[in-house]
Amino acid sequence: MRLLAALCVSGALTGCGFMGLGPHPNIREAALLDTVSTAVALDHGFVEANPVGFPATIAFKALFIYGMRPFFTEEERRTVDRAASTFWTGASANNIALVLGATTPVAVLAGIITGVIIFITH
């Protein structure tokens, strides 16, 4: 049952139709999805795995998207957008699967599957 829930999360995130995001989330949507899903997971008793902590990850995302990214060339933006969207959407799938009761290995698998699909289709 947990594997089914994790696969449903992965499918919903890769389709993103429930949010009206189109075929894949852009970098801002992926950052928001990761931030919100992390906040929900923390609220459910999970612990932030990033050693810098949750507030610092929010600050980093904002600095990266709004402070650094504007100085990239269009080609560089496409590359970093693809990489960040892949990572942050995969992390979101992992967070959501954990909140839904998946075991850690199943949640990680959901995150990897989601990330790979985003990377391939982006």
For each residue, the residues with C-beta under 8 A, 3 or more apart:
1: 4 5
2: 5 6 97 100 101 102 103 106
3: 6 7 102 106
4: 1 7 8
5: 1 2 8 9 97 100 101 102
6: 2 3 9 10 93 97 100 102 106 107 109 110
7: 3 4 10 11 110 113
8: 4 5 11 12
9: 5 6 12 13 93 96 97 100 110 114
10: 6 7 13 14 93 97 110 111 113 114 117
11: 7 8 14 15
12: 8 9 15 16 17 18
13: 9 10 16 25 33 89 92 93 96 114 118
14: 10 11 24 89 114 117 118 121
15: 11 12 18 23
16: 12 13 19 20 21 22 23 24 25 29
17: 12 20 21
18: 12 15
19: 16 25 29
20: 16 17
21: 16 17 24 25 26 29
22: 16
23: 15 16 121
24: 14 16 21 85 89 118 121 122
25: 13 16 19 21 29 30 33 85 89 118
26: 21 29 30 81 85
27: 30 31 65 69 80 81 84 85 88
28: 31 32 65
29: 16 19 21 25 26 32 33 85
30: 25 26 27 33 34 84 85 87 88 89 92
31: 27 28 34 35 61 65 84 88
32: 28 29 35 36
33: 13 25 29 30 36 37 88 89 92
34: 30 31 37 38 61 88 89 91 92 95
35: 31 32 38 39 57 58 61
36: 32 33 39 40
37: 33 34 40 41 91 92 95 96 99
38: 34 35 41 42 48 54 57 91 95
39: 35 36 42 43 54
40: 36 37 43 44 95 96 99
41: 37 38 44 46 95 96 98 99
42: 38 39 45 46 47 48 54
43: 39 40
44: 40 41 98 99
45: 42
46: 41 42 95 98 99
47: 42
48: 38 42 53 54 57
49:
50: 53 54 56 57
51:
52: 56 57 60
53: 48 50 56 57
54: 38 39 42 48 50 57 58
55: 58 59
56: 50 52 53 59 60
57: 35 38 48 50 52 53 54 60 61
58: 35 54 55 61 62
59: 55 56 62 63
60: 52 56 57 63 64
61: 31 34 35 57 58 64 65 88
62: 58 59 65 66 67
63: 59 60 66 67 68
64: 60 61 67 68 69 84
65: 27 28 31 61 62 68 69
66: 62 63 69 70
67: 62 63 64 70
68: 63 64 65 71 72
69: 27 64 65 66 72 77 80
70: 66 67
71: 68
72: 68 69 76 77 80
73: 76 77
74: 77 78
75: 78 79
76: 72 73 79 80
77: 69 72 73 74 80 81
78: 74 75 81 82
79: 75 76 82 83
80: 27 69 72 76 77 83 84
81: 26 27 77 78 84 85 122
82: 78 79 85 86 119 122
83: 79 80 86 87
84: 27 30 31 64 80 81 87 88
85: 24 25 26 27 29 30 81 82 88 89 118 122
86: 82 83 89 90 115 118 119 122
87: 30 83 84 90 91 115
88: 27 30 31 33 34 61 84 85 91 92
89: 13 14 24 25 30 33 34 85 86 92 93 114 115 118
90: 86 87 93 94 111 112 114 115 116 118
91: 34 37 38 87 88 94 95 111
92: 13 30 33 34 37 88 89 95 96 111 114
93: 6 9 10 13 89 90 96 97 107 110 111 113 114 115
94: 90 91 97 98 107 108 110 111
95: 34 37 38 40 41 46 91 92 98 99 107
96: 9 13 37 40 41 92 93 99 100 110
97: 2 5 6 9 10 93 94 100 102 106 107 110 111
98: 41 44 46 94 95 101 102 104 107
99: 37 40 41 44 46 95 96
100: 2 5 6 9 96 97
101: 2 5 98
102: 2 3 5 6 97 98 106 107 110
103: 2 106 107
104: 98 107 108
105: 108 109
106: 2 3 6 97 102 103 109 110
107: 6 93 94 95 97 98 102 103 104 110 111
108: 94 104 105 111 112
109: 6 105 106 112 113
110: 6 7 9 10 93 94 96 97 102 106 107 113 114
111: 10 90 91 92 93 94 97 107 108 114 115
112: 90 108 109 115 116
113: 7 10 93 109 110 116 117
114: 9 10 13 14 89 90 92 93 110 111 117 118
115: 86 87 89 90 93 111 112 118 119
116: 90 112 113 119 120
117: 10 14 113 114 120 121
118: 13 14 24 25 85 86 89 90 114 115 121 122
119: 82 86 115 116 122
120: 116 117
121: 14 23 24 117 118
122: 24 81 82 85 86 118 119
